[in-house]
Amino acid sequence: MVGGMDAPRTTLSNSTEEVKVWPVWKLVLIALPQLSVQVLWGFIGPHSAPYMQHLGAGAVLATLNNVAGPITGFFTGPIVGATSDSLTSKFGRRRPVILTGLVSLWIAGMLFAGAEHIFPLNQCGAMGPAAVLEGNGANATKATNAPRRLSEAEPDVVPCTALFFAAPMYWVMDVTINILQTPHRALVADLASPDQQVPMQVVFVFMMSIGNFLAFSIMQIYEKPVDHMIELMLGICLLNTVCVAIQFSVARERPLNKAGAPKQSFCSPVSNVAEAVKHSPCLLYQLAGVQCLVWIGNTAWNL
């Protein structure tokens, strides 16, 4: 997704171009939102299943719902990238997509984390939804005879409506995260010089490692993080907002010329991705296989 929005250029009389190389510290600030996005992934990864169980889901359903991230990312990332590449907004190609992702993350993230506060707790009897979804084996027999207990203080209360609202909202939230994170690398790649491309990719990896450290540090704030999901999600959304604000204050994009841009149909992003995959070298498929194995292990570890 490296395209026609390079760093500012000055055209010389001999028709050559002198590229003004962006300072590394500015590129680092532009890459900063990758840190906050990784904080978000590092937090919801290990907490989504316990949160689903907190809302009344059984272990199987809570675990299966975690496939939302890989599935939505498989489709959302390439489509968002292709759409961003051909965007002709006067604000540039990457920033409008990032802003859209940030706003939608706020909405989906707060709705997901606040599900139990939005919907009242329902009394689920023996044949209620929570009884059907609760446990397996011996536990399943027990669950069909009585509602699941969230705590000793609330012996027979199961927030069924909140569960069935939060489960699909988790998928929506994963889509919004992929919309937000996809253009970050592309924006830095657009502005970095050829000699800065590899070092900046190293910076992205460094940002992700710091983000993971912060995510697991956040888990230590409360003894039971799933009891404070809305507070933690609010803090993480604020962190992403601050990082994006810093990025926008530094980055300067050159809008894509509408006259020179090819006409795009509604299905063009999908067809462009399919065409690119079709003509990709074998090495790309090998890397894709390695990535699949890595994420299988990562997902199993989170569960």
Backbone hydrogen bonds, N-H to C=O, Kabsch-Sander energy under -0.5 kcal/mol:
donor,donor_aa,acceptor,acceptor_aa,energy
3,G,1,M,-0.7
5,M,3,G,-1.1
10,T,18,E,-1.4
12,L,16,T,-2.3
15,S,12,L,-1.4
18,E,10,T,-1.8
19,V,17,E,-0.7
20,K,8,P,-1.9
21,V,19,V,-0.9
26,K,23,P,-0.5
27,L,23,P,-1.8
28,V,24,V,-2.5
29,L,25,W,-1.7
30,I,26,K,-2.0
31,A,27,L,-1.7
32,L,28,V,-0.5
32,L,29,L,-0.7
34,Q,31,A,-1.8
35,L,32,L,-1.9
36,S,32,L,-0.9
37,V,33,P,-2.3
38,Q,34,Q,-1.9
39,V,35,L,-1.8
40,L,36,S,-1.7
41,W,37,V,-2.4
42,G,38,Q,-3.0
43,F,39,V,-1.4
44,I,40,L,-2.6
45,G,41,W,-2.0
47,H,43,F,-0.8
48,S,44,I,-1.9
51,Y,47,H,-2.1
52,M,48,S,-2.3
53,Q,49,A,-2.2
54,H,50,P,-2.1
55,L,51,Y,-1.5
56,G,53,Q,-1.0
57,A,52,M,-2.5
62,A,58,G,-2.4
63,T,59,A,-2.0
64,L,60,V,-2.7
65,N,61,L,-1.9
66,N,63,T,-1.6
67,V,64,L,-1.9
68,A,65,N,-1.4
69,G,66,N,-0.8
71,I,67,V,-2.0
72,T,68,A,-2.7
73,G,69,G,-2.4
74,F,70,P,-1.8
75,F,71,I,-1.2
76,T,72,T,-3.4
77,G,73,G,-1.5
79,I,75,F,-1.5
80,V,76,T,-3.1
81,G,77,G,-2.6
82,A,78,P,-2.6
83,T,79,I,-2.3
84,S,80,V,-2.6
85,D,81,G,-2.2
86,S,82,A,-1.1
87,L,84,S,-1.2
92,G,89,S,-1.6
98,I,94,R,-2.3
99,L,95,R,-2.7
100,T,96,P,-2.0
101,G,97,V,-2.4
102,L,98,I,-2.3
103,V,99,L,-2.4
104,S,100,T,-2.3
105,L,101,G,-2.0
106,W,102,L,-2.1
107,I,103,V,-1.8
108,A,104,S,-2.9
109,G,105,L,-3.1
110,M,106,W,-1.9
111,L,107,I,-2.0
112,F,108,A,-2.5
113,A,109,G,-2.6
114,G,110,M,-1.9
115,A,112,F,-1.2
117,H,114,G,-1.0
118,I,114,G,-1.9
119,F,115,A,-2.1
122,N,158,V,-0.6
124,C,122,N,-0.8
125,G,123,Q,-0.7
128,G,125,G,-1.8
132,V,128,G,-1.4
133,L,129,P,-1.8
134,E,130,A,-1.3
139,N,136,N,-1.4
141,T,137,G,-1.4
142,K,138,A,-1.7
143,A,139,N,-2.4
144,T,140,A,-1.6
145,N,142,K,-1.1
146,A,142,K,-0.7
150,L,148,R,-0.5
150,L,154,E,-1.0
151,S,154,E,-0.9
157,V,154,E,-0.8
158,V,122,N,-1.5
158,V,156,D,-0.5
160,C,158,V,-2.0
163,L,159,P,-1.7
164,F,160,C,-2.2
165,F,161,T,-1.2
166,A,162,A,-2.7
167,A,163,L,-2.4
169,M,165,F,-1.4
170,Y,166,A,-1.8
171,W,167,A,-0.8
172,V,168,P,-1.9
173,M,169,M,-2.7
174,D,170,Y,-2.0
175,V,171,W,-1.8
176,T,172,V,-2.1
177,I,173,M,-2.2
178,N,174,D,-1.9
179,I,175,V,-2.0
180,L,176,T,-2.2
181,Q,177,I,-2.6
182,T,178,N,-1.8
184,H,181,Q,-1.2
185,R,181,Q,-0.6
186,A,182,T,-0.7
187,L,183,P,-2.7
188,V,184,H,-1.8
189,A,185,R,-2.7
190,D,186,A,-2.3
191,L,187,L,-1.4
192,A,188,V,-2.2
196,Q,193,S,-1.3
197,Q,193,S,-0.8
197,Q,194,P,-0.8
200,M,196,Q,-2.0
201,Q,197,Q,-1.6
202,V,198,V,-1.7
203,V,199,P,-1.8
204,F,200,M,-1.9
205,V,201,Q,-1.8
206,F,202,V,-2.3
207,M,203,V,-2.7
208,M,204,F,-2.3
209,S,205,V,-2.0
210,I,206,F,-2.2
211,G,207,M,-2.4
212,N,208,M,-2.3
213,F,209,S,-1.9
214,L,210,I,-2.5
215,A,211,G,-2.3
216,F,212,N,-2.2
217,S,213,F,-1.6
218,I,214,L,-2.2
219,M,215,A,-1.0
220,Q,217,S,-1.6
221,I,218,I,-1.9
227,D,224,K,-1.7
228,H,225,P,-2.1
229,M,226,V,-0.6
232,L,228,H,-2.2
233,M,229,M,-2.9
234,L,230,I,-2.0
235,G,231,E,-1.9
236,I,232,L,-2.1
237,C,233,M,-2.6
238,L,234,L,-2.1
239,L,235,G,-2.1
240,N,236,I,-2.2
241,T,237,C,-2.0
242,V,238,L,-2.4
243,C,239,L,-2.3
244,V,240,N,-2.3
245,A,241,T,-2.3
246,I,242,V,-2.2
247,Q,243,C,-2.2
248,F,244,V,-2.9
249,S,245,A,-1.8
250,V,246,I,-1.0
250,V,247,Q,-0.7
251,A,247,Q,-2.9
261,A,257,N,-1.0
268,S,265,S,-1.1
271,S,267,C,-2.4
272,N,268,S,-2.9
273,V,269,P,-1.9
274,A,270,V,-2.3
275,E,271,S,-2.3
276,A,272,N,-2.2
277,V,273,V,-2.4
278,K,274,A,-2.0
279,H,275,E,-1.4
280,S,277,V,-1.3
284,L,281,P,-1.0
285,Y,281,P,-0.9
286,Q,282,C,-1.9
287,L,283,L,-2.5
288,A,284,L,-2.2
289,G,285,Y,-2.1
290,V,286,Q,-2.2
291,Q,287,L,-2.6
292,C,288,A,-2.2
293,L,289,G,-2.1
294,V,290,V,-2.5
295,W,291,Q,-2.5
296,I,292,C,-1.9
297,G,293,L,-2.1
298,N,294,V,-2.4
299,T,295,W,-2.6
300,A,296,I,-2.3
301,W,297,G,-2.1
302,N,298,N,-2.1
303,L,299,T,-1.7
